């Protein structure tokens, strides 16, 4: 899935992930709202942990329709934007 806005490259790409338990982005500029006080550690699929530096909302435009995705973790070390299919199916994020 690719959202469209003024950003270019990988910062604009979002991957749908079956194994990811939460939405995550490593690009702080993607967030329309970000609670920087919210800290946690995220366990990756290879059993390593990385620091979550906040939680907030991002805005995606998909096929001309704007969606606000909430409960997105800001993980500065993350190289790709991930949308959790499980979280989307739970509809707690839209």
PDB file of N, CA, C and O in Angstrom, chain B, residues numbered from 101:
ATOM      1  N   UNK B 101       0.863  -1.162   0.000  1.00  0.00           N
ATOM      2  CA  UNK B 101       0.000   0.000   0.000  1.00  0.00           C
ATOM      3  C   UNK B 101       0.904   1.218   0.000  1.00  0.00           C
ATOM      4  O   UNK B 101       1.900   1.269   0.722  1.00  0.00           O
ATOM      5  N   UNK B 102       0.552   2.184  -0.806  1.00  0.00           N
ATOM      6  CA  UNK B 102       1.310   3.421  -0.840  1.00  0.00           C
ATOM      7  C   UNK B 102       0.366   4.577  -0.601  1.00  0.00           C
ATOM      8  O   UNK B 102      -0.671   4.687  -1.255  1.00  0.00           O
ATOM      9  N   UNK B 103       0.724   5.441   0.337  1.00  0.00           N
ATOM     10  CA  UNK B 103      -0.076   6.635   0.549  1.00  0.00           C
ATOM     11  C   UNK B 103       0.499   7.733  -0.316  1.00  0.00           C
ATOM     12  O   UNK B 103       1.669   7.676  -0.695  1.00  0.00           O
ATOM     13  N   UNK B 104      -0.303   8.728  -0.634  1.00  0.00           N
ATOM     14  CA  UNK B 104       0.172   9.803  -1.485  1.00  0.00           C
ATOM     15  C   UNK B 104       0.140  11.111  -0.739  1.00  0.00           C
ATOM     16  O   UNK B 104      -0.897  11.509  -0.210  1.00  0.00           O
ATOM     17  N   UNK B 105       1.263  11.773  -0.694  1.00  0.00           N
ATOM     18  CA  UNK B 105       1.379  13.118  -0.162  1.00  0.00           C
ATOM     19  C   UNK B 105       2.689  13.693  -0.666  1.00  0.00           C
ATOM     20  O   UNK B 105       3.249  13.163  -1.625  1.00  0.00           O
ATOM     21  N   UNK B 106       3.198  14.750  -0.063  1.00  0.00           N
ATOM     22  CA  UNK B 106       4.398  15.390  -0.576  1.00  0.00           C
ATOM     23  C   UNK B 106       5.673  14.612  -0.286  1.00  0.00           C
ATOM     24  O   UNK B 106       6.722  14.948  -0.836  1.00  0.00           O
ATOM     25  N   UNK B 107       5.623  13.586   0.555  1.00  0.00           N
ATOM     26  CA  UNK B 107       6.811  12.808   0.864  1.00  0.00           C
ATOM     27  C   UNK B 107       7.083  11.832  -0.272  1.00  0.00           C
ATOM     28  O   UNK B 107       6.162  11.395  -0.961  1.00  0.00           O
ATOM     29  N   UNK B 108       8.352  11.497  -0.459  1.00  0.00           N
ATOM     30  CA  UNK B 108       8.710  10.590  -1.530  1.00  0.00           C
ATOM     31  C   UNK B 108       9.514   9.425  -0.996  1.00  0.00           C
ATOM     32  O   UNK B 108      10.020   9.464   0.126  1.00  0.00           O
ATOM     33  N   UNK B 109       9.627   8.375  -1.817  1.00  0.00           N
ATOM     34  CA  UNK B 109      10.462   7.237  -1.478  1.00  0.00           C
ATOM     35  C   UNK B 109       9.825   6.320  -0.454  1.00  0.00           C
ATOM     36  O   UNK B 109       8.603   6.264  -0.316  1.00  0.00           O
ATOM     37  N   UNK B 110      10.691   5.590   0.273  1.00  0.00           N
ATOM     38  CA  UNK B 110      10.228   4.589   1.231  1.00  0.00           C
ATOM     39  C   UNK B 110       9.409   5.173   2.368  1.00  0.00           C
ATOM     40  O   UNK B 110       8.594   4.468   2.962  1.00  0.00           O
ATOM     41  N   UNK B 111       9.609   6.445   2.683  1.00  0.00           N
ATOM     42  CA  UNK B 111       8.834   7.078   3.745  1.00  0.00           C
ATOM     43  C   UNK B 111       7.357   7.068   3.426  1.00  0.00           C
ATOM     44  O   UNK B 111       6.528   7.210   4.325  1.00  0.00           O
ATOM     45  N   UNK B 112       7.015   6.903   2.168  1.00  0.00           N
ATOM     46  CA  UNK B 112       5.642   6.967   1.706  1.00  0.00           C
ATOM     47  C   UNK B 112       5.025   5.582   1.527  1.00  0.00           C
ATOM     48  O   UNK B 112       3.824   5.474   1.277  1.00  0.00           O
ATOM     49  N   UNK B 113       5.818   4.532   1.648  1.00  0.00           N
ATOM     50  CA  UNK B 113       5.331   3.176   1.461  1.00  0.00           C
ATOM     51  C   UNK B 113       4.948   2.554   2.797  1.00  0.00           C
ATOM     52  O   UNK B 113       5.645   2.715   3.798  1.00  0.00           O
ATOM     53  N   UNK B 114       3.840   1.851   2.792  1.00  0.00           N
ATOM     54  CA  UNK B 114       3.386   1.126   3.974  1.00  0.00           C
ATOM     55  C   UNK B 114       3.204  -0.329   3.595  1.00  0.00           C
ATOM     56  O   UNK B 114       2.588  -0.640   2.575  1.00  0.00           O
ATOM     57  N   UNK B 115       3.736  -1.215   4.409  1.00  0.00           N
ATOM     58  CA  UNK B 115       3.621  -2.639   4.160  1.00  0.00           C
ATOM     59  C   UNK B 115       2.569  -3.234   5.085  1.00  0.00           C
ATOM     60  O   UNK B 115       2.574  -2.986   6.291  1.00  0.00           O
ATOM     61  N   UNK B 116       1.662  -4.025   4.503  1.00  0.00           N
ATOM     62  CA  UNK B 116       0.673  -4.759   5.294  1.00  0.00           C
ATOM     63  C   UNK B 116       1.375  -5.975   5.868  1.00  0.00           C
ATOM     64  O   UNK B 116       1.995  -6.738   5.127  1.00  0.00           O
ATOM     65  N   UNK B 117       1.287  -6.165   7.171  1.00  0.00           N
ATOM     66  CA  UNK B 117       2.054  -7.200   7.847  1.00  0.00           C
ATOM     67  C   UNK B 117       1.135  -8.074   8.694  1.00  0.00           C
ATOM     68  O   UNK B 117       0.455  -7.582   9.595  1.00  0.00           O
ATOM     69  N   UNK B 118       1.119  -9.379   8.398  1.00  0.00           N
ATOM     70  CA  UNK B 118       0.310 -10.327   9.162  1.00  0.00           C
ATOM     71  C   UNK B 118       0.916 -10.606  10.537  1.00  0.00           C
ATOM     72  O   UNK B 118       0.181 -10.843  11.495  1.00  0.00           O
ATOM     73  N   UNK B 119       2.247 -10.583  10.647  1.00  0.00           N
ATOM     74  CA  UNK B 119       2.908 -10.949  11.891  1.00  0.00           C
ATOM     75  C   UNK B 119       3.112  -9.795  12.854  1.00  0.00           C
ATOM     76  O   UNK B 119       3.429 -10.007  14.025  1.00  0.00           O
ATOM     77  N   UNK B 120       2.937  -8.601  12.379  1.00  0.00           N
ATOM     78  CA  UNK B 120       3.158  -7.402  13.192  1.00  0.00           C
ATOM     79  C   UNK B 120       1.942  -7.178  14.095  1.00  0.00           C
ATOM     80  O   UNK B 120       0.810  -7.142  13.613  1.00  0.00           O
ATOM     81  N   UNK B 121       2.169  -7.028  15.388  1.00  0.00           N
ATOM     82  CA  UNK B 121       1.033  -6.862  16.303  1.00  0.00           C
ATOM     83  C   UNK B 121       0.551  -5.415  16.391  1.00  0.00           C
ATOM     84  O   UNK B 121      -0.573  -5.163  16.825  1.00  0.00           O
ATOM     85  N   UNK B 122       1.397  -4.460  15.980  1.00  0.00           N
ATOM     86  CA  UNK B 122       1.029  -3.047  16.039  1.00  0.00           C
ATOM     87  C   UNK B 122       1.519  -2.322  14.792  1.00  0.00           C
ATOM     88  O   UNK B 122       2.500  -2.728  14.169  1.00  0.00           O
ATOM     89  N   UNK B 123       0.826  -1.244  14.436  1.00  0.00           N
ATOM     90  CA  UNK B 123       1.299  -0.368  13.370  1.00  0.00           C
ATOM     91  C   UNK B 123       2.572   0.311  13.855  1.00  0.00           C
ATOM     92  O   UNK B 123       2.684   0.661  15.030  1.00  0.00           O
ATOM     93  N   UNK B 124       3.549   0.500  12.938  1.00  0.00           N
ATOM     94  CA  UNK B 124       4.815   1.119  13.319  1.00  0.00           C
ATOM     95  C   UNK B 124       5.376   1.938  12.167  1.00  0.00           C
ATOM     96  O   UNK B 124       5.214   1.592  10.997  1.00  0.00           O
ATOM     97  N   UNK B 125       6.034   3.025  12.523  1.00  0.00           N
ATOM     98  CA  UNK B 125       6.742   3.839  11.543  1.00  0.00           C
ATOM     99  C   UNK B 125       8.028   4.365  12.168  1.00  0.00           C
ATOM    100  O   UNK B 125       8.072   4.688  13.355  1.00  0.00           O
ATOM    101  N   UNK B 126       9.068   4.444  11.352  1.00  0.00           N
ATOM    102  CA  UNK B 126      10.328   5.010  11.797  1.00  0.00           C
ATOM    103  C   UNK B 126      10.503   6.457  11.387  1.00  0.00           C
ATOM    104  O   UNK B 126      11.542   7.061  11.652  1.00  0.00           O
ATOM    105  N   UNK B 127       9.489   7.016  10.740  1.00  0.00           N
ATOM    106  CA  UNK B 127       9.563   8.392  10.256  1.00  0.00           C
ATOM    107  C   UNK B 127       8.710   9.298  11.132  1.00  0.00           C
ATOM    108  O   UNK B 127       7.481   9.271  11.059  1.00  0.00           O
ATOM    109  N   UNK B 128       9.360  10.085  11.943  1.00  0.00           N
ATOM    110  CA  UNK B 128       8.661  10.984  12.873  1.00  0.00           C
ATOM    111  C   UNK B 128       7.766  11.986  12.137  1.00  0.00           C
ATOM    112  O   UNK B 128       6.736  12.402  12.667  1.00  0.00           O
ATOM    113  N   UNK B 129       8.153  12.372  10.928  1.00  0.00           N
ATOM    114  CA  UNK B 129       7.380  13.342  10.152  1.00  0.00           C
ATOM    115  C   UNK B 129       6.043  12.796   9.655  1.00  0.00           C
ATOM    116  O   UNK B 129       5.191  13.572   9.221  1.00  0.00           O
ATOM    117  N   UNK B 130       5.845  11.502   9.708  1.00  0.00           N
ATOM    118  CA  UNK B 130       4.578  10.894   9.275  1.00  0.00           C
ATOM    119  C   UNK B 130       3.438  11.190  10.263  1.00  0.00           C
ATOM    120  O   UNK B 130       2.265  11.140   9.893  1.00  0.00           O
ATOM    121  N   UNK B 131       3.783  11.491  11.496  1.00  0.00           N
ATOM    122  CA  UNK B 131       2.783  11.594  12.553  1.00  0.00           C
ATOM    123  C   UNK B 131       2.088  12.951  12.546  1.00  0.00           C
ATOM    124  O   UNK B 131       2.736  13.997  12.495  1.00  0.00           O
ATOM    125  N   UNK B 132       0.760  12.914  12.598  1.00  0.00           N
ATOM    126  CA  UNK B 132      -0.023  14.144  12.749  1.00  0.00           C
ATOM    127  C   UNK B 132      -0.206  14.461  14.224  1.00  0.00           C
ATOM    128  O   UNK B 132      -0.465  15.607  14.592  1.00  0.00           O
ATOM    129  N   UNK B 133      -0.072  13.452  15.062  1.00  0.00           N
ATOM    130  CA  UNK B 133      -0.131  13.578  16.523  1.00  0.00           C
ATOM    131  C   UNK B 133       0.828  12.542  17.068  1.00  0.00           C
ATOM    132  O   UNK B 133       0.823  11.399  16.611  1.00  0.00           O
ATOM    133  N   UNK B 134       1.666  12.923  18.055  1.00  0.00           N
ATOM    134  CA  UNK B 134       2.635  11.990  18.619  1.00  0.00           C
ATOM    135  C   UNK B 134       2.837  12.266  20.099  1.00  0.00           C
ATOM    136  O   UNK B 134       3.213  13.370  20.493  1.00  0.00           O
ATOM    137  N   UNK B 135       2.583  11.249  20.914  1.00  0.00           N
ATOM    138  CA  UNK B 135       2.833  11.311  22.349  1.00  0.00           C
ATOM    139  C   UNK B 135       4.238  10.778  22.599  1.00  0.00           C
ATOM    140  O   UNK B 135       4.441   9.564  22.646  1.00  0.00           O
ATOM    141  N   UNK B 136       5.210  11.674  22.760  1.00  0.00           N
ATOM    142  CA  UNK B 136       6.607  11.287  22.941  1.00  0.00           C
ATOM    143  C   UNK B 136       6.884  10.724  24.329  1.00  0.00           C
ATOM    144  O   UNK B 136       7.943  10.140  24.557  1.00  0.00           O
ATOM    145  N   UNK B 137       5.957  10.889  25.249  1.00  0.00           N
ATOM    146  CA  UNK B 137       6.122  10.357  26.606  1.00  0.00           C
ATOM    147  C   UNK B 137       5.841   8.858  26.664  1.00  0.00           C
ATOM    148  O   UNK B 137       6.264   8.181  27.601  1.00  0.00           O
ATOM    149  N   UNK B 138       5.133   8.346  25.669  1.00  0.00           N
ATOM    150  CA  UNK B 138       4.783   6.928  25.627  1.00  0.00           C
ATOM    151  C   UNK B 138       6.007   6.138  25.173  1.00  0.00           C
ATOM    152  O   UNK B 138       6.406   6.222  24.012  1.00  0.00           O
ATOM    153  N   UNK B 139       6.599   5.379  26.077  1.00  0.00           N
ATOM    154  CA  UNK B 139       7.819   4.612  25.775  1.00  0.00           C
ATOM    155  C   UNK B 139       7.580   3.142  26.066  1.00  0.00           C
ATOM    156  O   UNK B 139       6.828   2.775  26.969  1.00  0.00           O
ATOM    157  N   UNK B 140       8.233   2.324  25.282  1.00  0.00           N
ATOM    158  CA  UNK B 140       8.101   0.884  25.425  1.00  0.00           C
ATOM    159  C   UNK B 140       9.221   0.246  24.620  1.00  0.00           C
ATOM    160  O   UNK B 140       9.969   0.940  23.931  1.00  0.00           O
ATOM    161  N   UNK B 141       9.337  -1.050  24.703  1.00  0.00           N
ATOM    162  CA  UNK B 141      10.278  -1.786  23.854  1.00  0.00           C
ATOM    163  C   UNK B 141       9.462  -2.720  22.983  1.00  0.00           C
ATOM    164  O   UNK B 141       8.490  -3.323  23.439  1.00  0.00           O
ATOM    165  N   UNK B 142       9.864  -2.837  21.723  1.00  0.00           N
ATOM    166  CA  UNK B 142       9.172  -3.672  20.749  1.00  0.00           C
ATOM    167  C   UNK B 142      10.041  -4.886  20.443  1.00  0.00           C
ATOM    168  O   UNK B 142      11.232  -4.756  20.162  1.00  0.00           O
ATOM    169  N   UNK B 143       9.430  -6.065  20.500  1.00  0.00           N
ATOM    170  CA  UNK B 143      10.150  -7.296  20.161  1.00  0.00           C
ATOM    171  C   UNK B 143       9.933  -7.582  18.680  1.00  0.00           C
ATOM    172  O   UNK B 143       8.799  -7.634  18.205  1.00  0.00           O
ATOM    173  N   UNK B 144      11.026  -7.765  17.964  1.00  0.00           N
ATOM    174  CA  UNK B 144      10.960  -8.059  16.538  1.00  0.00           C
ATOM    175  C   UNK B 144      10.908  -9.560  16.300  1.00  0.00           C
ATOM    176  O   UNK B 144      11.109 -10.352  17.220  1.00  0.00           O
ATOM    177  N   UNK B 145      10.639  -9.940  15.073  1.00  0.00           N
ATOM    178  CA  UNK B 145      10.530 -11.346  14.707  1.00  0.00           C
ATOM    179  C   UNK B 145      11.803 -12.144  14.933  1.00  0.00           C
ATOM    180  O   UNK B 145      11.746 -13.365  15.077  1.00  0.00           O
ATOM    181  N   UNK B 146      12.947 -11.479  14.966  1.00  0.00           N
ATOM    182  CA  UNK B 146      14.214 -12.188  15.188  1.00  0.00           C
ATOM    183  C   UNK B 146      14.610 -12.192  16.669  1.00  0.00           C
ATOM    184  O   UNK B 146      15.772 -12.429  17.001  1.00  0.00           O
ATOM    185  N   UNK B 147      13.654 -11.932  17.548  1.00  0.00           N
ATOM    186  CA  UNK B 147      13.823 -11.934  19.008  1.00  0.00           C
ATOM    187  C   UNK B 147      14.682 -10.797  19.551  1.00  0.00           C
ATOM    188  O   UNK B 147      15.087 -10.849  20.712  1.00  0.00           O
ATOM    189  N   UNK B 148      14.975  -9.771  18.751  1.00  0.00           N
ATOM    190  CA  UNK B 148      15.668  -8.591  19.254  1.00  0.00           C
ATOM    191  C   UNK B 148      14.626  -7.575  19.711  1.00  0.00           C
ATOM    192  O   UNK B 148      13.455  -7.669  19.344  1.00  0.00           O
ATOM    193  N   UNK B 149      15.053  -6.619  20.501  1.00  0.00           N
ATOM    194  CA  UNK B 149      14.168  -5.572  20.996  1.00  0.00           C
ATOM    195  C   UNK B 149      14.697  -4.212  20.562  1.00  0.00           C
ATOM    196  O   UNK B 149      15.906  -3.980  20.558  1.00  0.00           O
ATOM    197  N   UNK B 150      13.785  -3.316  20.196  1.00  0.00           N
ATOM    198  CA  UNK B 150      14.168  -1.936  19.891  1.00  0.00           C
ATOM    199  C   UNK B 150      13.208  -0.997  20.626  1.00  0.00           C
ATOM    200  O   UNK B 150      12.083  -1.364  20.964  1.00  0.00           O
ATOM    201  N   UNK B 151      13.683   0.209  20.857  1.00  0.00           N
ATOM    202  CA  UNK B 151      12.915   1.168  21.649  1.00  0.00           C
ATOM    203  C   UNK B 151      11.834   1.840  20.826  1.00  0.00           C
ATOM    204  O   UNK B 151      12.064   2.275  19.698  1.00  0.00           O
ATOM    205  N   UNK B 152      10.649   1.916  21.417  1.00  0.00           N
ATOM    206  CA  UNK B 152       9.555   2.687  20.850  1.00  0.00           C
ATOM    207  C   UNK B 152       9.641   4.069  21.478  1.00  0.00           C
ATOM    208  O   UNK B 152       9.695   4.194  22.702  1.00  0.00           O
ATOM    209  N   UNK B 153       9.653   5.101  20.654  1.00  0.00           N
ATOM    210  CA  UNK B 153       9.888   6.460  21.119  1.00  0.00           C
ATOM    211  C   UNK B 153       8.604   7.298  21.189  1.00  0.00           C
ATOM    212  O   UNK B 153       8.671   8.510  21.397  1.00  0.00           O
ATOM    213  N   UNK B 154       7.455   6.672  21.018  1.00  0.00           N
ATOM    214  CA  UNK B 154       6.190   7.384  21.091  1.00  0.00           C
ATOM    215  C   UNK B 154       5.083   6.603  20.415  1.00  0.00           C
ATOM    216  O   UNK B 154       5.304   5.534  19.846  1.00  0.00           O
ATOM    217  N   UNK B 155       3.882   7.164  20.489  1.00  0.00           N
ATOM    218  CA  UNK B 155       2.700   6.538  19.889  1.00  0.00           C
ATOM    219  C   UNK B 155       1.778   7.656  19.446  1.00  0.00           C
ATOM    220  O   UNK B 155       1.591   8.640  20.161  1.00  0.00           O
ATOM    221  N   UNK B 156       1.197   7.499  18.253  1.00  0.00           N
ATOM    222  CA  UNK B 156       0.325   8.559  17.762  1.00  0.00           C
ATOM    223  C   UNK B 156      -0.483   8.150  16.558  1.00  0.00           C
ATOM    224  O   UNK B 156      -0.799   6.977  16.362  1.00  0.00           O
ATOM    225  N   UNK B 157      -0.815   9.158  15.744  1.00  0.00           N
ATOM    226  CA  UNK B 157      -1.661   8.960  14.570  1.00  0.00           C
ATOM    227  C   UNK B 157      -0.943   9.426  13.312  1.00  0.00           C
ATOM    228  O   UNK B 157      -0.163  10.378  13.334  1.00  0.00           O
ATOM    229  N   UNK B 158      -1.225   8.732  12.217  1.00  0.00           N
ATOM    230  CA  UNK B 158      -0.718   9.133  10.911  1.00  0.00           C
ATOM    231  C   UNK B 158      -1.894   9.252   9.951  1.00  0.00           C
ATOM    232  O   UNK B 158      -2.935   8.625  10.147  1.00  0.00           O
ATOM    233  N   UNK B 159      -1.721  10.043   8.936  1.00  0.00           N
ATOM    234  CA  UNK B 159      -2.755  10.237   7.917  1.00  0.00           C
ATOM    235  C   UNK B 159      -2.257   9.615   6.617  1.00  0.00           C
ATOM    236  O   UNK B 159      -1.162   9.921   6.147  1.00  0.00           O
ATOM    237  N   UNK B 160      -3.082   8.733   6.043  1.00  0.00           N
ATOM    238  CA  UNK B 160      -2.770   8.094   4.768  1.00  0.00           C
ATOM    239  C   UNK B 160      -3.841   8.451   3.757  1.00  0.00           C
ATOM    240  O   UNK B 160      -5.026   8.494   4.088  1.00  0.00           O
ATOM    241  N   UNK B 161      -3.431   8.704   2.534  1.00  0.00           N
ATOM    242  CA  UNK B 161      -4.377   8.914   1.441  1.00  0.00           C
ATOM    243  C   UNK B 161      -4.234   7.711   0.527  1.00  0.00           C
ATOM    244  O   UNK B 161      -3.173   7.479  -0.053  1.00  0.00           O
ATOM    245  N   UNK B 162      -5.321   6.944   0.402  1.00  0.00           N
ATOM    246  CA  UNK B 162      -5.326   5.741  -0.413  1.00  0.00           C
ATOM    247  C   UNK B 162      -6.441   5.867  -1.437  1.00  0.00           C
ATOM    248  O   UNK B 162      -7.615   5.974  -1.083  1.00  0.00           O
ATOM    249  N   UNK B 163      -6.070   5.855  -2.690  1.00  0.00           N
ATOM    250  CA  UNK B 163      -7.011   6.002  -3.799  1.00  0.00           C
ATOM    251  C   UNK B 163      -7.903   7.225  -3.577  1.00  0.00           C
ATOM    252  O   UNK B 163      -9.119   7.165  -3.761  1.00  0.00           O
ATOM    253  N   UNK B 164      -7.291   8.306  -3.188  1.00  0.00           N
ATOM    254  CA  UNK B 164      -7.993   9.570  -3.014  1.00  0.00           C
ATOM    255  C   UNK B 164      -8.796   9.724  -1.738  1.00  0.00           C
ATOM    256  O   UNK B 164      -9.431  10.757  -1.528  1.00  0.00           O
ATOM    257  N   UNK B 165      -8.778   8.714  -0.882  1.00  0.00           N
ATOM    258  CA  UNK B 165      -9.528   8.764   0.374  1.00  0.00           C
ATOM    259  C   UNK B 165      -8.537   8.882   1.539  1.00  0.00           C
ATOM    260  O   UNK B 165      -7.593   8.099   1.640  1.00  0.00           O
ATOM    261  N   UNK B 166      -8.760   9.864   2.412  1.00  0.00           N
ATOM    262  CA  UNK B 166      -7.884  10.069   3.565  1.00  0.00           C
ATOM    263  C   UNK B 166      -8.333   9.191   4.728  1.00  0.00           C
ATOM    264  O   UNK B 166      -9.512   9.150   5.081  1.00  0.00           O
ATOM    265  N   UNK B 167      -7.372   8.497   5.308  1.00  0.00           N
ATOM    266  CA  UNK B 167      -7.606   7.649   6.475  1.00  0.00           C
ATOM    267  C   UNK B 167      -6.682   8.103   7.593  1.00  0.00           C
ATOM    268  O   UNK B 167      -5.505   8.373   7.353  1.00  0.00           O
ATOM    269  N   UNK B 168      -7.194   8.189   8.795  1.00  0.00           N
ATOM    270  CA  UNK B 168      -6.354   8.468   9.961  1.00  0.00           C
ATOM    271  C   UNK B 168      -6.166   7.143  10.688  1.00  0.00           C
ATOM    272  O   UNK B 168      -7.127   6.507  11.121  1.00  0.00           O
ATOM    273  N   UNK B 169      -4.916   6.749  10.810  1.00  0.00           N
ATOM    274  CA  UNK B 169      -4.577   5.506  11.491  1.00  0.00           C
ATOM    275  C   UNK B 169      -4.022   5.880  12.866  1.00  0.00           C
ATOM    276  O   UNK B 169      -3.017   6.584  12.968  1.00  0.00           O
ATOM    277  N   UNK B 170      -4.678   5.410  13.909  1.00  0.00           N
ATOM    278  CA  UNK B 170      -4.243   5.735  15.267  1.00  0.00           C
ATOM    279  C   UNK B 170      -3.501   4.553  15.883  1.00  0.00           C
ATOM    280  O   UNK B 170      -3.449   3.469  15.303  1.00  0.00           O
ATOM    281  N   UNK B 171      -2.936   4.773  17.051  1.00  0.00           N
ATOM    282  CA  UNK B 171      -2.190   3.741  17.776  1.00  0.00           C
ATOM    283  C   UNK B 171      -1.006   3.236  16.958  1.00  0.00           C
ATOM    284  O   UNK B 171      -0.741   2.035  16.909  1.00  0.00           O
ATOM    285  N   UNK B 172      -0.296   4.166  16.316  1.00  0.00           N
ATOM    286  CA  UNK B 172       0.896   3.832  15.534  1.00  0.00           C
ATOM    287  C   UNK B 172       2.116   4.091  16.413  1.00  0.00           C
ATOM    288  O   UNK B 172       2.265   5.177  16.974  1.00  0.00           O
ATOM    289  N   UNK B 173       2.986   3.092  16.531  1.00  0.00           N
ATOM    290  CA  UNK B 173       4.206   3.244  17.306  1.00  0.00           C
ATOM    291  C   UNK B 173       5.261   3.965  16.476  1.00  0.00           C
ATOM    292  O   UNK B 173       5.438   3.678  15.292  1.00  0.00           O
ATOM    293  N   UNK B 174       5.956   4.901  17.110  1.00  0.00           N
ATOM    294  CA  UNK B 174       7.107   5.537  16.482  1.00  0.00           C
ATOM    295  C   UNK B 174       8.352   4.796  16.945  1.00  0.00           C
ATOM    296  O   UNK B 174       8.715   4.845  18.120  1.00  0.00           O
ATOM    297  N   UNK B 175       9.002   4.110  16.012  1.00  0.00           N
ATOM    298  CA  UNK B 175      10.205   3.333  16.291  1.00  0.00           C
ATOM    299  C   UNK B 175      11.292   3.881  15.376  1.00  0.00           C
ATOM    300  O   UNK B 175      11.365   3.515  14.203  1.00  0.00           O
ATOM    301  N   UNK B 176      12.129   4.753  15.908  1.00  0.00           N
ATOM    302  CA  UNK B 176      13.078   5.500  15.075  1.00  0.00           C
ATOM    303  C   UNK B 176      14.024   4.604  14.279  1.00  0.00           C
ATOM    304  O   UNK B 176      14.477   4.995  13.203  1.00  0.00           O
ATOM    305  N   UNK B 177      14.326   3.425  14.780  1.00  0.00           N
ATOM    306  CA  UNK B 177      15.249   2.508  14.095  1.00  0.00           C
ATOM    307  C   UNK B 177      14.598   1.733  12.960  1.00  0.00           C
ATOM    308  O   UNK B 177      15.295   1.084  12.181  1.00  0.00           O
ATOM    309  N   UNK B 178      13.290   1.789  12.854  1.00  0.00           N
ATOM    310  CA  UNK B 178      12.564   1.024  11.842  1.00  0.00           C
ATOM    311  C   UNK B 178      12.797   1.608  10.458  1.00  0.00           C
ATOM    312  O   UNK B 178      12.714   2.822  10.276  1.00  0.00           O
ATOM    313  N   UNK B 179      13.084   0.771   9.497  1.00  0.00           N
ATOM    314  CA  UNK B 179      13.382   1.210   8.130  1.00  0.00           C
ATOM    315  C   UNK B 179      12.152   1.241   7.231  1.00  0.00           C
ATOM    316  O   UNK B 179      12.170   1.896   6.189  1.00  0.00           O
ATOM    317  N   UNK B 180      11.077   0.538   7.620  1.00  0.00           N
ATOM    318  CA  UNK B 180       9.852   0.490   6.816  1.00  0.00           C
ATOM    319  C   UNK B 180       8.650   0.848   7.682  1.00  0.00           C
ATOM    320  O   UNK B 180       8.674   0.677   8.901  1.00  0.00           O
ATOM    321  N   UNK B 181       7.603   1.344   7.037  1.00  0.00           N
ATOM    322  CA  UNK B 181       6.336   1.610   7.717  1.00  0.00           C
ATOM    323  C   UNK B 181       5.496   0.342   7.658  1.00  0.00           C
ATOM    324  O   UNK B 181       5.338  -0.248   6.589  1.00  0.00           O
ATOM    325  N   UNK B 182       4.959  -0.079   8.793  1.00  0.00           N
ATOM    326  CA  UNK B 182       4.196  -1.328   8.858  1.00  0.00           C
ATOM    327  C   UNK B 182       2.774  -1.081   9.340  1.00  0.00           C
ATOM    328  O   UNK B 182       2.551  -0.382  10.329  1.00  0.00           O
ATOM    329  N   UNK B 183       1.827  -1.658   8.636  1.00  0.00           N
ATOM    330  CA  UNK B 183       0.428  -1.665   9.069  1.00  0.00           C
ATOM    331  C   UNK B 183       0.091  -3.076   9.512  1.00  0.00           C
ATOM    332  O   UNK B 183       0.217  -4.020   8.732  1.00  0.00           O
ATOM    333  N   UNK B 184      -0.329  -3.224  10.735  1.00  0.00           N
ATOM    334  CA  UNK B 184      -0.691  -4.523  11.285  1.00  0.00           C
ATOM    335  C   UNK B 184      -2.078  -4.917  10.785  1.00  0.00           C
ATOM    336  O   UNK B 184      -3.060  -4.226  11.057  1.00  0.00           O
ATOM    337  N   UNK B 185      -2.157  -6.028  10.054  1.00  0.00           N
ATOM    338  CA  UNK B 185      -3.464  -6.488   9.588  1.00  0.00           C
ATOM    339  C   UNK B 185      -4.357  -6.882  10.753  1.00  0.00           C
ATOM    340  O   UNK B 185      -5.565  -6.649  10.712  1.00  0.00           O
ATOM    341  N   UNK B 186      -3.776  -7.477  11.794  1.00  0.00           N
ATOM    342  CA  UNK B 186      -4.555  -7.818  12.975  1.00  0.00           C
ATOM    343  C   UNK B 186      -5.164  -6.592  13.632  1.00  0.00           C
ATOM    344  O   UNK B 186      -6.324  -6.618  14.042  1.00  0.00           O
ATOM    345  N   UNK B 187      -4.400  -5.531  13.734  1.00  0.00           N
ATOM    346  CA  UNK B 187      -4.896  -4.291  14.328  1.00  0.00           C
ATOM    347  C   UNK B 187      -5.955  -3.647  13.431  1.00  0.00           C
ATOM    348  O   UNK B 187      -6.938  -3.095  13.926  1.00  0.00           O
ATOM    349  N   UNK B 188      -5.755  -3.718  12.112  1.00  0.00           N
ATOM    350  CA  UNK B 188      -6.756  -3.179  11.191  1.00  0.00           C
ATOM    351  C   UNK B 188      -8.069  -3.954  11.301  1.00  0.00           C
ATOM    352  O   UNK B 188      -9.149  -3.365  11.291  1.00  0.00           O
ATOM    353  N   UNK B 189      -7.965  -5.271  11.404  1.00  0.00           N
ATOM    354  CA  UNK B 189      -9.155  -6.110  11.505  1.00  0.00           C
ATOM    355  C   UNK B 189      -9.905  -5.851  12.797  1.00  0.00           C
ATOM    356  O   UNK B 189     -11.128  -5.989  12.844  1.00  0.00           O
ATOM    357  N   UNK B 190      -9.173  -5.471  13.861  1.00  0.00           N
ATOM    358  CA  UNK B 190      -9.804  -5.163  15.139  1.00  0.00           C
ATOM    359  C   UNK B 190     -10.548  -3.846  15.111  1.00  0.00           C
ATOM    360  O   UNK B 190     -11.337  -3.557  16.011  1.00  0.00           O
ATOM    361  N   UNK B 191     -10.304  -3.032  14.071  1.00  0.00           N
ATOM    362  CA  UNK B 191     -10.960  -1.751  13.852  1.00  0.00           C
ATOM    363  C   UNK B 191     -10.816  -0.796  15.016  1.00  0.00           C
ATOM    364  O   UNK B 191     -11.630   0.114  15.177  1.00  0.00           O
ATOM    365  N   UNK B 192      -9.785  -0.990  15.837  1.00  0.00           N
ATOM    366  CA  UNK B 192      -9.540  -0.051  16.923  1.00  0.00           C
ATOM    367  C   UNK B 192      -8.661   1.094  16.467  1.00  0.00           C
ATOM    368  O   UNK B 192      -8.373   2.011  17.237  1.00  0.00           O
ATOM    369  N   UNK B 193      -8.233   1.042  15.210  1.00  0.00           N
ATOM    370  CA  UNK B 193      -7.259   2.026  14.746  1.00  0.00           C
ATOM    371  C   UNK B 193      -7.859   3.055  13.815  1.00  0.00           C
ATOM    372  O   UNK B 193      -7.212   4.072  13.563  1.00  0.00           O
ATOM    373  N   UNK B 194      -9.040   2.859  13.293  1.00  0.00           N
ATOM    374  CA  UNK B 194      -9.606   3.775  12.313  1.00  0.00           C
ATOM    375  C   UNK B 194     -10.630   4.697  12.929  1.00  0.00           C
ATOM    376  O   UNK B 194     -11.204   5.535  12.234  1.00  0.00           O
TER     377      UNK B 194
END
